[in-house]
Amino acid sequence: MDISTFYSVKKLAQIFFMQKIIGINRKVPWPVHFTSQVKGYKKIEKLTQKNPGSALGCYIDGRNGIILEKNVLIGPNVSIISQNHSPIFYTEYSENPPIIIRKNSLLSSGCIILAGVELGEHTIVAAGSVVTKSFKEKNQLIGGNPAKLIKKIDDYKE
């Protein structure tokens, strides 16, 4: 499956111009929408064809590590923040394990995934949710602030 499956020619040209010519997210080796920001791209392991930051207004901070498995869809205005400030000295960061998002998951519009979170296979995060802890089970819908299990769902169908 090539990249043109996910983008129109016009959209690819716009992303290329803003990213490579203007310089917004220039160093990121995959297409990123010009309204999105990707930090620490070298520590983002993406096994998915879908590119983090390709939707409008995303903030992806991979400086502490992010692992995105196959078929992870990230909606607009999603924030994935892998680092936390130290509670005693705000200019330092605390060590956290990387964020792991297992295959066939959906991060809906405006949700926030915080440092150290692991989401199990086929997890749907409801729009506007703040995920502060791990949900390692599979086939689940989570949501709220802070996020909690809303219900179990059926297996993902390819």
N, CA, C and O atoms as a GROMACS GRO file, in nm:
protein
  632
    1MET      N    1   0.085  -0.117   0.000
    1MET     CA    2   0.000   0.000   0.000
    1MET      C    3   0.090   0.123   0.000
    1MET      O    4   0.176   0.138   0.087
    2ASP      N    5   0.071   0.211  -0.096
    2ASP     CA    6   0.156   0.329  -0.102
    2ASP      C    7   0.090   0.449  -0.036
    2ASP      O    8  -0.028   0.446   0.001
    3ILE      N    9   0.168   0.554  -0.022
    3ILE     CA   10   0.122   0.673   0.050
    3ILE      C   11   0.005   0.742  -0.018
    3ILE      O   12  -0.076   0.806   0.049
    4SER      N   13  -0.007   0.728  -0.151
    4SER     CA   14  -0.115   0.795  -0.222
    4SER      C   15  -0.252   0.738  -0.185
    4SER      O   16  -0.354   0.799  -0.215
    5THR      N   17  -0.255   0.622  -0.121
    5THR     CA   18  -0.380   0.565  -0.075
    5THR      C   19  -0.444   0.655   0.030
    5THR      O   20  -0.567   0.662   0.038
    6PHE      N   21  -0.363   0.725   0.108
    6PHE     CA   22  -0.414   0.804   0.219
    6PHE      C   23  -0.424   0.954   0.187
    6PHE      O   24  -0.490   1.027   0.260
    7TYR      N   25  -0.361   1.001   0.080
    7TYR     CA   26  -0.357   1.143   0.049
    7TYR      C   27  -0.392   1.167  -0.097
    7TYR      O   28  -0.360   1.086  -0.184
    8SER      N   29  -0.460   1.279  -0.124
    8SER     CA   30  -0.480   1.320  -0.262
    8SER      C   31  -0.352   1.385  -0.311
    8SER      O   32  -0.265   1.421  -0.231
    9VAL      N   33  -0.338   1.401  -0.442
    9VAL     CA   34  -0.219   1.464  -0.500
    9VAL      C   35  -0.208   1.608  -0.449
    9VAL      O   36  -0.098   1.653  -0.415
   10LYS      N   37  -0.319   1.679  -0.444
   10LYS     CA   38  -0.319   1.818  -0.396
   10LYS      C   39  -0.271   1.825  -0.251
   10LYS      O   40  -0.190   1.911  -0.216
   11LYS      N   41  -0.321   1.735  -0.167
   11LYS     CA   42  -0.282   1.734  -0.026
   11LYS      C   43  -0.133   1.701  -0.012
   11LYS      O   44  -0.062   1.763   0.067
   12LEU      N   45  -0.084   1.603  -0.089
   12LEU     CA   46   0.058   1.570  -0.086
   12LEU      C   47   0.145   1.688  -0.128
   12LEU      O   48   0.249   1.714  -0.067
   13ALA      N   49   0.103   1.760  -0.231
   13ALA     CA   50   0.179   1.876  -0.277
   13ALA      C   51   0.181   1.984  -0.170
   13ALA      O   52   0.285   2.047  -0.147
   14GLN      N   53   0.068   2.007  -0.104
   14GLN     CA   54   0.061   2.108   0.002
   14GLN      C   55   0.151   2.068   0.119
   14GLN      O   56   0.225   2.152   0.170
   15ILE      N   57   0.145   1.943   0.162
   15ILE     CA   58   0.228   1.895   0.272
   15ILE      C   59   0.376   1.907   0.235
   15ILE      O   60   0.456   1.952   0.316
   16PHE      N   61   0.412   1.866   0.112
   16PHE     CA   62   0.551   1.875   0.068
   16PHE      C   63   0.599   2.019   0.072
   16PHE      O   64   0.708   2.047   0.123
   17PHE      N   65   0.520   2.111   0.019
   17PHE     CA   66   0.559   2.252   0.016
   17PHE      C   67   0.580   2.306   0.157
   17PHE      O   68   0.684   2.366   0.185
   18MET      N   69   0.484   2.285   0.245
   18MET     CA   70   0.494   2.340   0.381
   18MET      C   71   0.605   2.273   0.461
   18MET      O   72   0.672   2.338   0.542
   19GLN      N   73   0.625   2.142   0.439
   19GLN     CA   74   0.722   2.067   0.519
   19GLN      C   75   0.865   2.085   0.466
   19GLN      O   76   0.956   2.112   0.544
   20LYS      N   77   0.884   2.070   0.338
   20LYS     CA   78   1.020   2.069   0.282
   20LYS      C   79   1.067   2.205   0.231
   20LYS      O   80   1.186   2.235   0.238
   21ILE      N   81   0.976   2.289   0.181
   21ILE     CA   82   1.016   2.420   0.128
   21ILE      C   83   1.009   2.526   0.239
   21ILE      O   84   1.108   2.594   0.264
   22ILE      N   85   0.895   2.540   0.303
   22ILE     CA   86   0.879   2.639   0.411
   22ILE      C   87   0.956   2.594   0.536
   22ILE      O   88   1.014   2.677   0.605
   23GLY      N   89   0.956   2.465   0.564
   23GLY     CA   90   1.038   2.413   0.674
   23GLY      C   91   0.963   2.373   0.800
   23GLY      O   92   1.025   2.346   0.903
   24ILE      N   93   0.830   2.368   0.795
   24ILE     CA   94   0.753   2.326   0.912
   24ILE      C   95   0.766   2.174   0.923
   24ILE      O   96   0.725   2.102   0.832
   25ASN      N   97   0.820   2.125   1.032
   25ASN     CA   98   0.847   1.982   1.053
   25ASN      C   99   0.940   1.926   0.946
   25ASN      O  100   0.926   1.811   0.906
   26ARG      N  101   1.034   2.005   0.900
   26ARG     CA  102   1.122   1.970   0.788
   26ARG      C  103   1.197   1.838   0.809
   26ARG      O  104   1.210   1.760   0.715
   27LYS      N  105   1.245   1.812   0.930
   27LYS     CA  106   1.329   1.695   0.952
   27LYS      C  107   1.251   1.564   0.966
   27LYS      O  108   1.308   1.456   0.956
   28VAL      N  109   1.122   1.574   0.988
   28VAL     CA  110   1.040   1.453   1.004
   28VAL      C  111   1.034   1.380   0.870
   28VAL      O  112   0.997   1.441   0.770
   29PRO      N  113   1.069   1.250   0.867
   29PRO     CA  114   1.080   1.179   0.739
   29PRO      C  115   0.948   1.129   0.680
   29PRO      O  116   0.950   1.062   0.576
   30TRP      N  117   0.835   1.159   0.740
   30TRP     CA  118   0.706   1.122   0.683
   30TRP      C  119   0.621   1.248   0.671
   30TRP      O  120   0.652   1.349   0.735
   31PRO      N  121   0.514   1.246   0.590
   31PRO     CA  122   0.430   1.364   0.573
   31PRO      C  123   0.359   1.404   0.703
   31PRO      O  124   0.297   1.322   0.770
   32VAL      N  125   0.371   1.532   0.738
   32VAL     CA  126   0.308   1.588   0.857
   32VAL      C  127   0.230   1.712   0.814
   32VAL      O  128   0.282   1.797   0.741
   33HIS      N  129   0.105   1.722   0.856
   33HIS     CA  130   0.025   1.839   0.821
   33HIS      C  131   0.090   1.964   0.880
   33HIS      O  132   0.144   1.959   0.990
   34PHE      N  133   0.085   2.075   0.808
   34PHE     CA  134   0.154   2.195   0.853
   34PHE      C  135   0.096   2.256   0.980
   34PHE      O  136   0.162   2.339   1.043
   35THR      N  137  -0.025   2.218   1.020
   35THR     CA  138  -0.081   2.266   1.147
   35THR      C  139  -0.044   2.175   1.263
   35THR      O  140  -0.077   2.206   1.378
   36SER      N  141   0.022   2.065   1.236
   36SER     CA  142   0.064   1.971   1.340
   36SER      C  143   0.210   1.992   1.374
   36SER      O  144   0.286   2.050   1.296
   37GLN      N  145   0.250   1.944   1.492
   37GLN     CA  146   0.389   1.954   1.535
   37GLN      C  147   0.435   1.818   1.584
   37GLN      O  148   0.366   1.752   1.663
   38VAL      N  149   0.554   1.775   1.536
   38VAL     CA  150   0.612   1.648   1.579
   38VAL      C  151   0.750   1.677   1.639
   38VAL      O  152   0.836   1.734   1.573
   39LYS      N  153   0.768   1.638   1.764
   39LYS     CA  154   0.898   1.652   1.832
   39LYS      C  155   0.953   1.513   1.859
   39LYS      O  156   0.877   1.419   1.883
   40GLY      N  157   1.085   1.499   1.856
   40GLY     CA  158   1.149   1.372   1.888
   40GLY      C  159   1.112   1.260   1.794
   40GLY      O  160   1.092   1.146   1.837
   41TYR      N  161   1.103   1.290   1.664
   41TYR     CA  162   1.058   1.190   1.566
   41TYR      C  163   1.148   1.067   1.562
   41TYR      O  164   1.103   0.960   1.522
   42LYS      N  165   1.275   1.081   1.602
   42LYS     CA  166   1.367   0.967   1.598
   42LYS      C  167   1.329   0.860   1.701
   42LYS      O  168   1.369   0.745   1.686
   43LYS      N  169   1.253   0.898   1.803
   43LYS     CA  170   1.211   0.801   1.905
   43LYS      C  171   1.067   0.754   1.884
   43LYS      O  172   1.008   0.692   1.973
   44ILE      N  173   1.011   0.784   1.767
   44ILE     CA  174   0.877   0.736   1.734
   44ILE      C  175   0.893   0.617   1.641
   44ILE      O  176   0.944   0.629   1.530
   45GLU      N  177   0.849   0.502   1.689
   45GLU     CA  178   0.854   0.379   1.610
   45GLU      C  179   0.716   0.357   1.553
   45GLU      O  180   0.622   0.321   1.625
   46LYS      N  181   0.703   0.377   1.424
   46LYS     CA  182   0.571   0.363   1.362
   46LYS      C  183   0.569   0.240   1.272
   46LYS      O  184   0.638   0.235   1.170
   47LEU      N  185   0.490   0.144   1.312
   47LEU     CA  186   0.473   0.022   1.234
   47LEU      C  187   0.346   0.032   1.149
   47LEU      O  188   0.311  -0.063   1.078
   48THR      N  189   0.280   0.145   1.157
   48THR     CA  190   0.156   0.168   1.086
   48THR      C  191   0.184   0.244   0.957
   48THR      O  192   0.282   0.317   0.948
   49GLN      N  193   0.099   0.227   0.857
   49GLN     CA  194   0.110   0.303   0.732
   49GLN      C  195   0.061   0.446   0.752
   49GLN      O  196   0.100   0.537   0.678
   50LYS      N  197  -0.024   0.465   0.851
   50LYS     CA  198  -0.080   0.597   0.877
   50LYS      C  199   0.024   0.679   0.954
   50LYS      O  200   0.086   0.627   1.046
   51ASN      N  201   0.042   0.804   0.917
   51ASN     CA  202   0.149   0.885   0.972
   51ASN      C  203   0.102   0.972   1.088
   51ASN      O  204   0.005   1.046   1.075
   52PRO      N  205   0.172   0.963   1.203
   52PRO     CA  206   0.135   1.050   1.315
   52PRO      C  207   0.159   1.196   1.278
   52PRO      O  208   0.266   1.231   1.228
   53GLY      N  209   0.059   1.279   1.303
   53GLY     CA  210   0.070   1.420   1.270
   53GLY      C  211   0.016   1.455   1.133
   53GLY      O  212   0.025   1.571   1.092
   54SER      N  213  -0.039   1.358   1.061
   54SER     CA  214  -0.090   1.389   0.928
   54SER      C  215  -0.229   1.453   0.934
   54SER      O  216  -0.273   1.513   0.836
   55ALA      N  217  -0.297   1.442   1.047
   55ALA     CA  218  -0.426   1.508   1.064
   55ALA      C  219  -0.405   1.651   1.114
   55ALA      O  220  -0.296   1.686   1.159
   56LEU      N  221  -0.508   1.733   1.105
   56LEU     CA  222  -0.501   1.873   1.146
   56LEU      C  223  -0.469   1.889   1.295
   56LEU      O  224  -0.526   1.818   1.378
   57GLY      N  225  -0.379   1.979   1.328
   57GLY     CA  226  -0.360   2.027   1.464
   57GLY      C  227  -0.310   1.927   1.566
   57GLY      O  228  -0.336   1.945   1.685
   58CYS      N  229  -0.238   1.824   1.526
   58CYS     CA  230  -0.187   1.726   1.623
   58CYS      C  231  -0.058   1.776   1.688
   58CYS      O  232   0.017   1.853   1.629
   59TYR      N  233  -0.035   1.731   1.811
   59TYR     CA  234   0.090   1.757   1.880
   59TYR      C  235   0.145   1.621   1.924
   59TYR      O  236   0.088   1.557   2.013
   60ILE      N  237   0.254   1.578   1.862
   60ILE     CA  238   0.313   1.448   1.890
   60ILE      C  239   0.453   1.472   1.947
   60ILE      O  240   0.542   1.518   1.876
   61ASP      N  241   0.472   1.441   2.075
   61ASP     CA  242   0.601   1.460   2.142
   61ASP      C  243   0.658   1.323   2.174
   61ASP      O  244   0.620   1.260   2.273
   62GLY      N  245   0.751   1.278   2.090
   62GLY     CA  246   0.809   1.145   2.105
   62GLY      C  247   0.943   1.142   2.176
   62GLY      O  248   1.013   1.041   2.168
   63ARG      N  249   0.981   1.248   2.244
   63ARG     CA  250   1.115   1.256   2.303
   63ARG      C  251   1.143   1.147   2.406
   63ARG      O  252   1.259   1.117   2.433
   64ASN      N  253   1.039   1.088   2.464
   64ASN     CA  254   1.058   0.979   2.560
   64ASN      C  255   1.019   0.845   2.500
   64ASN      O  256   1.024   0.742   2.568
   65GLY      N  257   0.981   0.844   2.373
   65GLY     CA  258   0.948   0.721   2.302
   65GLY      C  259   0.799   0.699   2.281
   65GLY      O  260   0.720   0.712   2.374
   66ILE      N  261   0.763   0.667   2.158
   66ILE     CA  262   0.626   0.631   2.122
   66ILE      C  263   0.635   0.512   2.026
   66ILE      O  264   0.712   0.515   1.930
   67ILE      N  265   0.555   0.409   2.052
   67ILE     CA  266   0.547   0.294   1.963
   67ILE      C  267   0.404   0.285   1.912
   67ILE      O  268   0.310   0.267   1.990
   68LEU      N  269   0.388   0.296   1.781
   68LEU     CA  270   0.257   0.286   1.718
   68LEU      C  271   0.256   0.158   1.634
   68LEU      O  272   0.328   0.149   1.534
   69GLU      N  273   0.175   0.062   1.674
   69GLU     CA  274   0.168  -0.063   1.599
   69GLU      C  275   0.083  -0.047   1.473
   69GLU      O  276   0.035   0.062   1.443
   70LYS      N  277   0.066  -0.156   1.402
   70LYS     CA  278  -0.005  -0.159   1.273
   70LYS      C  279  -0.149  -0.106   1.288
   70LYS      O  280  -0.219  -0.139   1.384
   71ASN      N  281  -0.190  -0.026   1.191
   71ASN     CA  282  -0.328   0.022   1.178
   71ASN      C  283  -0.374   0.106   1.297
   71ASN      O  284  -0.482   0.084   1.351
   72VAL      N  285  -0.292   0.202   1.338
   72VAL     CA  286  -0.331   0.298   1.441
   72VAL      C  287  -0.373   0.426   1.370
   72VAL      O  288  -0.294   0.484   1.295
   73LEU      N  289  -0.497   0.468   1.392
   73LEU     CA  290  -0.550   0.588   1.328
   73LEU      C  291  -0.554   0.701   1.430
   73LEU      O  292  -0.608   0.686   1.539
   74ILE      N  293  -0.496   0.816   1.393
   74ILE     CA  294  -0.489   0.932   1.482
   74ILE      C  295  -0.572   1.044   1.420
   74ILE      O  296  -0.542   1.090   1.310
   75GLY      N  297  -0.676   1.087   1.491
   75GLY     CA  298  -0.765   1.191   1.442
   75GLY      C  299  -0.707   1.331   1.459
   75GLY      O  300  -0.596   1.346   1.509
   76PRO      N  301  -0.783   1.434   1.418
   76PRO     CA  302  -0.736   1.571   1.430
   76PRO      C  303  -0.728   1.618   1.576
   76PRO      O  304  -0.802   1.572   1.662
   77ASN      N  305  -0.637   1.710   1.601
   77ASN     CA  306  -0.618   1.774   1.732
   77ASN      C  307  -0.584   1.677   1.844
   77ASN      O  308  -0.611   1.705   1.960
   78VAL      N  309  -0.526   1.564   1.811
   78VAL     CA  310  -0.483   1.467   1.911
   78VAL      C  311  -0.344   1.506   1.962
   78VAL      O  312  -0.259   1.549   1.885
   79SER      N  313  -0.323   1.492   2.093
   79SER     CA  314  -0.191   1.515   2.153
   79SER      C  315  -0.141   1.384   2.212
   79SER      O  316  -0.212   1.317   2.288
   80ILE      N  317  -0.018   1.348   2.177
   80ILE     CA  318   0.048   1.231   2.235
   80ILE      C  319   0.177   1.284   2.296
   80ILE      O  320   0.269   1.323   2.225
   81ILE      N  321   0.181   1.285   2.430
   81ILE     CA  322   0.290   1.352   2.502
   81ILE      C  323   0.365   1.250   2.585
   81ILE      O  324   0.314   1.202   2.686
   82SER      N  325   0.487   1.216   2.542
   82SER     CA  326   0.562   1.108   2.607
   82SER      C  327   0.649   1.154   2.722
   82SER      O  328   0.708   1.072   2.792
   83GLN      N  329   0.658   1.284   2.745
   83GLN     CA  330   0.743   1.334   2.854
   83GLN      C  331   0.661   1.405   2.960
   83GLN      O  332   0.556   1.462   2.933
   84ASN      N  333   0.712   1.399   3.081
   84ASN     CA  334   0.651   1.465   3.196
   84ASN      C  335   0.756   1.552   3.263
   84ASN      O  336   0.871   1.512   3.274
   85HIS      N  337   0.717   1.669   3.309
   85HIS     CA  338   0.810   1.752   3.385
   85HIS      C  339   0.830   1.691   3.524
   85HIS      O  340   0.739   1.630   3.580
   86SER      N  341   0.950   1.709   3.578
   86SER     CA  342   0.977   1.667   3.716
   86SER      C  343   0.891   1.749   3.810
   86SER      O  344   0.880   1.871   3.792
   87PRO      N  345   0.828   1.686   3.912
   87PRO     CA  346   0.744   1.761   4.004
   87PRO      C  347   0.823   1.851   4.100
   87PRO      O  348   0.766   1.938   4.166
   88ILE      N  349   0.956   1.830   4.106
   88ILE     CA  350   1.035   1.913   4.198
   88ILE      C  351   1.119   2.019   4.127
   88ILE      O  352   1.156   2.120   4.186
   89PHE      N  353   1.149   1.995   4.000
   89PHE     CA  354   1.232   2.090   3.926
   89PHE      C  355   1.176   2.097   3.784
   89PHE      O  356   1.205   2.010   3.701
   90TYR      N  357   1.097   2.199   3.756
   90TYR     CA  358   1.017   2.204   3.634
   90TYR      C  359   1.096   2.209   3.503
   90TYR      O  360   1.039   2.180   3.398
   91THR      N  361   1.222   2.244   3.507
   91THR     CA  362   1.299   2.250   3.383
   91THR      C  363   1.360   2.114   3.347
   91THR      O  364   1.426   2.101   3.244
   92GLU      N  365   1.338   2.013   3.431
   92GLU     CA  366   1.385   1.877   3.402
   92GLU      C  367   1.266   1.788   3.372
   92GLU      O  368   1.152   1.818   3.409
   93TYR      N  369   1.295   1.678   3.303
   93TYR     CA  370   1.190   1.582   3.270
   93TYR      C  371   1.211   1.453   3.348
   93TYR      O  372   1.325   1.413   3.374
   94SER      N  373   1.101   1.388   3.385
   94SER     CA  374   1.111   1.260   3.455
   94SER      C  375   1.116   1.147   3.352
   94SER      O  376   1.064   1.160   3.242
   95GLU      N  377   1.179   1.037   3.391
   95GLU     CA  378   1.188   0.919   3.303
   95GLU      C  379   1.056   0.844   3.306
   95GLU      O  380   1.000   0.820   3.413
   96ASN      N  381   1.007   0.809   3.191
   96ASN     CA  382   0.885   0.730   3.178
   96ASN      C  383   0.907   0.625   3.071
   96ASN      O  384   0.988   0.645   2.980
   97PRO      N  385   0.836   0.513   3.081
   97PRO     CA  386   0.843   0.418   2.969
   97PRO      C  387   0.777   0.481   2.846
   97PRO      O  388   0.699   0.575   2.860
   98PRO      N  389   0.806   0.431   2.726
   98PRO     CA  390   0.744   0.490   2.606
   98PRO      C  391   0.594   0.465   2.604
   98PRO      O  392   0.544   0.370   2.665
   99ILE      N  393   0.524   0.550   2.532
   99ILE     CA  394   0.382   0.528   2.507
   99ILE      C  395   0.372   0.416   2.404
   99ILE      O  396   0.443   0.417   2.303
  100ILE      N  397   0.285   0.319   2.428
  100ILE     CA  398   0.264   0.208   2.334
  100ILE      C  399   0.116   0.204   2.298
  100ILE      O  400   0.029   0.196   2.384
  101ILE      N  401   0.090   0.209   2.168
  101ILE     CA  402  -0.047   0.199   2.119
  101ILE      C  403  -0.052   0.077   2.028
  101ILE      O  404   0.006   0.076   1.919
  102ARG      N  405  -0.123  -0.024   2.073
  102ARG     CA  406  -0.129  -0.152   2.003
  102ARG      C  407  -0.214  -0.143   1.877
  102ARG      O  408  -0.288  -0.047   1.856
  103LYS      N  409  -0.203  -0.244   1.794
  103LYS     CA  410  -0.263  -0.244   1.660
  103LYS      C  411  -0.415  -0.227   1.662
  103LYS      O  412  -0.483  -0.260   1.759
  104ASN      N  413  -0.465  -0.175   1.550
  104ASN     CA  414  -0.607  -0.156   1.524
  104ASN      C  415  -0.674  -0.061   1.625
  104ASN      O  416  -0.791  -0.080   1.660
  105SER      N  417  -0.601   0.039   1.671
  105SER     CA  418  -0.656   0.135   1.766
  105SER      C  419  -0.692   0.266   1.697
  105SER      O  420  -0.638   0.299   1.592
  106LEU      N  421  -0.783   0.339   1.759
  106LEU     CA  422  -0.830   0.467   1.707
  106LEU      C  423  -0.822   0.572   1.816
  106LEU      O  424  -0.880   0.555   1.923
  107LEU      N  425  -0.749   0.680   1.789
  107LEU     CA  426  -0.742   0.794   1.880
  107LEU      C  427  -0.831   0.902   1.820
  107LEU      O  428  -0.793   0.967   1.722
  108SER      N  429  -0.949   0.921   1.877
  108SER     CA  430  -1.048   1.013   1.821
  108SER      C  431  -1.010   1.158   1.845
  108SER      O  432  -0.922   1.188   1.926
  109SER      N  433  -1.076   1.246   1.776
  109SER     CA  434  -1.047   1.389   1.775
  109SER      C  435  -1.031   1.449   1.915
  109SER      O  436  -1.115   1.429   2.003
  110GLY      N  437  -0.922   1.523   1.932
  110GLY     CA  438  -0.901   1.600   2.054
  110GLY      C  439  -0.861   1.521   2.177
  110GLY      O  440  -0.855   1.577   2.286
  111CYS      N  441  -0.833   1.393   2.164
  111CYS     CA  442  -0.793   1.317   2.284
  111CYS      C  443  -0.646   1.344   2.316
  111CYS      O  444  -0.569   1.387   2.230
  112ILE      N  445  -0.610   1.320   2.441
  112ILE     CA  446  -0.474   1.341   2.488
  112ILE      C  447  -0.424   1.212   2.550
  112ILE      O  448  -0.490   1.154   2.637
  113ILE      N  449  -0.307   1.165   2.506
  113ILE     CA  450  -0.244   1.046   2.560
  113ILE      C  451  -0.119   1.093   2.633
  113ILE      O  452  -0.032   1.156   2.572
  114LEU      N  453  -0.110   1.063   2.762
  114LEU     CA  454   0.002   1.112   2.843
  114LEU      C  455   0.112   1.008   2.861
  114LEU      O  456   0.094   0.891   2.827
  115ALA      N  457   0.224   1.051   2.915
  115ALA     CA  458   0.346   0.971   2.928
  115ALA      C  459   0.323   0.837   2.997
  115ALA      O  460   0.248   0.827   3.094
  116GLY      N  461   0.390   0.734   2.943
  116GLY     CA  462   0.390   0.602   3.004
  116GLY      C  463   0.267   0.518   2.979
  116GLY      O  464   0.259   0.406   3.030
  117VAL      N  465   0.171   0.566   2.902
  117VAL     CA  466   0.046   0.495   2.878
  117VAL      C  467   0.067   0.383   2.776
  117VAL      O  468   0.140   0.399   2.679
  118GLU      N  469   0.003   0.270   2.801
  118GLU     CA  470  -0.003   0.161   2.703
  118GLU      C  471  -0.149   0.129   2.677
  118GLU      O  472  -0.226   0.104   2.770
  119LEU      N  473  -0.186   0.129   2.549
  119LEU     CA  474  -0.322   0.095   2.510
  119LEU      C  475  -0.321  -0.040   2.440
  119LEU      O  476  -0.240  -0.063   2.350
  120GLY      N  477  -0.411  -0.129   2.481
  120GLY     CA  478  -0.419  -0.263   2.425
  120GLY      C  479  -0.471  -0.263   2.282
  120GLY      O  480  -0.518  -0.161   2.231
  121GLU      N  481  -0.461  -0.380   2.221
  121GLU     CA  482  -0.506  -0.400   2.083
  121GLU      C  483  -0.654  -0.364   2.069
  121GLU      O  484  -0.735  -0.397   2.155
  122HIS      N  485  -0.687  -0.295   1.961
  122HIS     CA  486  -0.823  -0.252   1.927
  122HIS      C  487  -0.886  -0.172   2.041
  122HIS      O  488  -0.991  -0.208   2.095
  123THR      N  489  -0.820  -0.063   2.075
  123THR     CA  490  -0.872   0.032   2.174
  123THR      C  491  -0.919   0.156   2.101
  123THR      O  492  -0.846   0.212   2.019
  124ILE      N  493  -1.040   0.200   2.131
  124ILE     CA  494  -1.092   0.325   2.076
  124ILE      C  495  -1.094   0.425   2.191
  124ILE      O  496  -1.154   0.400   2.296
  125VAL      N  497  -1.028   0.539   2.170
  125VAL     CA  498  -1.028   0.646   2.269
  125VAL      C  499  -1.130   0.749   2.222
  125VAL      O  500  -1.117   0.804   2.112
  126ALA      N  501  -1.231   0.776   2.305
  126ALA     CA  502  -1.338   0.869   2.268
  126ALA      C  503  -1.284   1.011   2.252
  126ALA      O  504  -1.184   1.048   2.312
  127ALA      N  505  -1.352   1.088   2.170
  127ALA     CA  506  -1.312   1.227   2.143
  127ALA      C  507  -1.304   1.307   2.273
  127ALA      O  508  -1.391   1.297   2.359
  128GLY      N  509  -1.197   1.386   2.285
  128GLY     CA  510  -1.180   1.474   2.400
  128GLY      C  511  -1.134   1.408   2.528
  128GLY      O  512  -1.127   1.474   2.632
  129SER      N  513  -1.102   1.281   2.525
  129SER     CA  514  -1.062   1.209   2.645
  129SER      C  515  -0.917   1.241   2.683
  129SER      O  516  -0.836   1.278   2.599
  130VAL      N  517  -0.888   1.226   2.812
  130VAL     CA  518  -0.751   1.243   2.862
  130VAL      C  519  -0.710   1.110   2.924
  130VAL      O  520  -0.763   1.068   3.027
  131VAL      N  521  -0.614   1.042   2.859
  131VAL     CA  522  -0.571   0.909   2.904
  131VAL      C  523  -0.446   0.926   2.989
  131VAL      O  524  -0.339   0.960   2.939
  132THR      N  525  -0.463   0.901   3.120
  132THR     CA  526  -0.355   0.921   3.217
  132THR      C  527  -0.294   0.791   3.266
  132THR      O  528  -0.189   0.791   3.331
  133LYS      N  529  -0.360   0.678   3.236
  133LYS     CA  530  -0.309   0.547   3.279
  133LYS      C  531  -0.329   0.446   3.167
  133LYS      O  532  -0.400   0.472   3.070
  134SER      N  533  -0.266   0.331   3.182
  134SER     CA  534  -0.270   0.227   3.079
  134SER      C  535  -0.400   0.149   3.081
  134SER      O  536  -0.460   0.127   3.187
  135PHE      N  537  -0.443   0.107   2.963
  135PHE     CA  538  -0.556   0.017   2.944
  135PHE      C  539  -0.506  -0.094   2.853
  135PHE      O  540  -0.516  -0.083   2.730
  136LYS      N  541  -0.452  -0.202   2.911
  136LYS     CA  542  -0.382  -0.304   2.835
  136LYS      C  543  -0.471  -0.413   2.776
  136LYS      O  544  -0.426  -0.494   2.696
  137GLU      N  545  -0.597  -0.415   2.817
  137GLU     CA  546  -0.691  -0.514   2.761
  137GLU      C  547  -0.714  -0.484   2.614
  137GLU      O  548  -0.678  -0.377   2.566
  138LYS      N  549  -0.774  -0.580   2.542
  138LYS     CA  550  -0.806  -0.555   2.401
  138LYS      C  551  -0.956  -0.538   2.384
  138LYS      O  552  -1.034  -0.575   2.471
  139ASN      N  553  -0.995  -0.482   2.270
  139ASN     CA  554  -1.136  -0.465   2.235
  139ASN      C  555  -1.212  -0.383   2.339
  139ASN      O  556  -1.298  -0.434   2.411
  140GLN      N  557  -1.177  -0.254   2.345
  140GLN     CA  558  -1.238  -0.169   2.446
  140GLN      C  559  -1.258  -0.027   2.395
  140GLN      O  560  -1.184   0.021   2.308
  141LEU      N  561  -1.359   0.038   2.451
  141LEU     CA  562  -1.384   0.179   2.427
  141LEU      C  563  -1.359   0.250   2.558
  141LEU      O  564  -1.420   0.218   2.660
  142ILE      N  565  -1.268   0.348   2.556
  142ILE     CA  566  -1.238   0.424   2.677
  142ILE      C  567  -1.269   0.570   2.652
  142ILE      O  568  -1.264   0.616   2.538
  143GLY      N  569  -1.299   0.644   2.758
  143GLY     CA  570  -1.328   0.786   2.740
  143GLY      C  571  -1.344   0.857   2.872
  143GLY      O  572  -1.357   0.794   2.977
  144GLY      N  573  -1.342   0.989   2.866
  144GLY     CA  574  -1.360   1.074   2.983
  144GLY      C  575  -1.231   1.142   3.024
  144GLY      O  576  -1.127   1.127   2.959
  145ASN      N  577  -1.241   1.218   3.134
  145ASN     CA  578  -1.126   1.289   3.188
  145ASN      C  579  -1.126   1.275   3.340
  145ASN      O  580  -1.203   1.342   3.408
  146PRO      N  581  -1.040   1.188   3.393
  146PRO     CA  582  -0.948   1.097   3.324
  146PRO      C  583  -1.026   0.981   3.259
  146PRO      O  584  -1.137   0.948   3.300
  147ALA      N  585  -0.963   0.921   3.158
  147ALA     CA  586  -1.030   0.814   3.083
  147ALA      C  587  -1.057   0.693   3.171
  147ALA      O  588  -0.979   0.660   3.260
  148LYS      N  589  -1.168   0.629   3.144
  148LYS     CA  590  -1.204   0.504   3.210
  148LYS      C  591  -1.268   0.413   3.106
  148LYS      O  592  -1.308   0.458   2.999
  149LEU      N  593  -1.278   0.286   3.139
  149LEU     CA  594  -1.341   0.190   3.049
  149LEU      C  595  -1.489   0.222   3.038
  149LEU      O  596  -1.560   0.230   3.138
  150ILE      N  597  -1.535   0.242   2.915
  150ILE     CA  598  -1.677   0.266   2.892
  150ILE      C  599  -1.748   0.135   2.862
  150ILE      O  600  -1.851   0.104   2.921
  151LYS      N  601  -1.689   0.056   2.769
  151LYS     CA  602  -1.747  -0.075   2.741
  151LYS      C  603  -1.650  -0.159   2.661
  151LYS      O  604  -1.558  -0.107   2.597
  152LYS      N  605  -1.671  -0.288   2.664
  152LYS     CA  606  -1.598  -0.382   2.580
  152LYS      C  607  -1.665  -0.383   2.444
  152LYS      O  608  -1.786  -0.366   2.433
  153ILE      N  609  -1.585  -0.403   2.339
  153ILE     CA  610  -1.638  -0.405   2.203
  153ILE      C  611  -1.595  -0.534   2.133
  153ILE      O  612  -1.507  -0.605   2.181
  154ASP      N  613  -1.658  -0.563   2.019
  154ASP     CA  614  -1.625  -0.684   1.943
  154ASP      C  615  -1.487  -0.674   1.881
  154ASP      O  616  -1.429  -0.566   1.872
  155ASP      N  617  -1.434  -0.788   1.838
  155ASP     CA  618  -1.302  -0.793   1.772
  155ASP      C  619  -1.302  -0.702   1.649
  155ASP      O  620  -1.405  -0.681   1.585
  156TYR      N  621  -1.184  -0.650   1.617
  156TYR     CA  622  -1.167  -0.566   1.498
  156TYR      C  623  -1.179  -0.653   1.374
  156TYR      O  624  -1.125  -0.764   1.370
  157LYS      N  625  -1.248  -0.604   1.273
  157LYS     CA  626  -1.261  -0.677   1.147
  157LYS      C  627  -1.182  -0.605   1.040
  157LYS      O  628  -1.203  -0.487   1.014
  158GLU      N  629  -1.090  -0.677   0.980
  158GLU     CA  630  -1.001  -0.619   0.877
  158GLU      C  631  -1.078  -0.590   0.751
  158GLU      O  632  -1.020  -0.541   0.653
   0.00000   0.00000   0.00000
